[in-house]
Amino acid sequence: FKTRRIEMATVVTAKFFPKPDKAEEMNDWFKNNLSDTKAYEGCQLIKGGYNKDTNEVILYEVWDSKEAHQKYVNWRVEIGDIPKLVESSTKEPEIVYHEEVY
């Protein structure tokens, strides 16, 4: 009986902090653009949520690897999307990588 090591994915949480007058615009941007993310190589899942009380947007993402996600983020920076999102925010987004365990 052989055990096979299964490569686990990388879970990513990305939290954004829109300026109060930019929250609706930011949420609309995510709704309209996350299909590109879903189609990006290495992306297994992406979901988003908005907390009105704290005015925070959170993305829950599952990627094949941290490197796949970083390649995607670099692409979003190159095409100008990340700089636009940061400009509409009160501070830099918080991106945290988690090792999938279940």
Stockholm file with secondary structure:
# STOCKHOLM 1.0

chainA/1-102         FKTRRIEMATVVTAKFFPKPDKAEEMNDWFKNNLSDTKAYEGCQLIKGGYNKDTNEVILYEVWDSKEAHQKYVNWRVEIGDIPKLVESSTKEPEIVYHEEVY
#=GR chainA/1-102 SS CCCCCCCCCEEEEEEECBCGGGHHHHHHHHHHHHHHHHHSTTEEEEEEEEETTTTEEEEEEEESCHHHHHHHHHHHHHTTHHHHHHHTBSSCCEEEEEECCC
#=GC SS_cons         CCCCCCCCCEEEEEEECBCGGGHHHHHHHHHHHHHHHHHSTTEEEEEEEEETTTTEEEEEEEESCHHHHHHHHHHHHHTTHHHHHHHTBSSCCEEEEEECCC
//
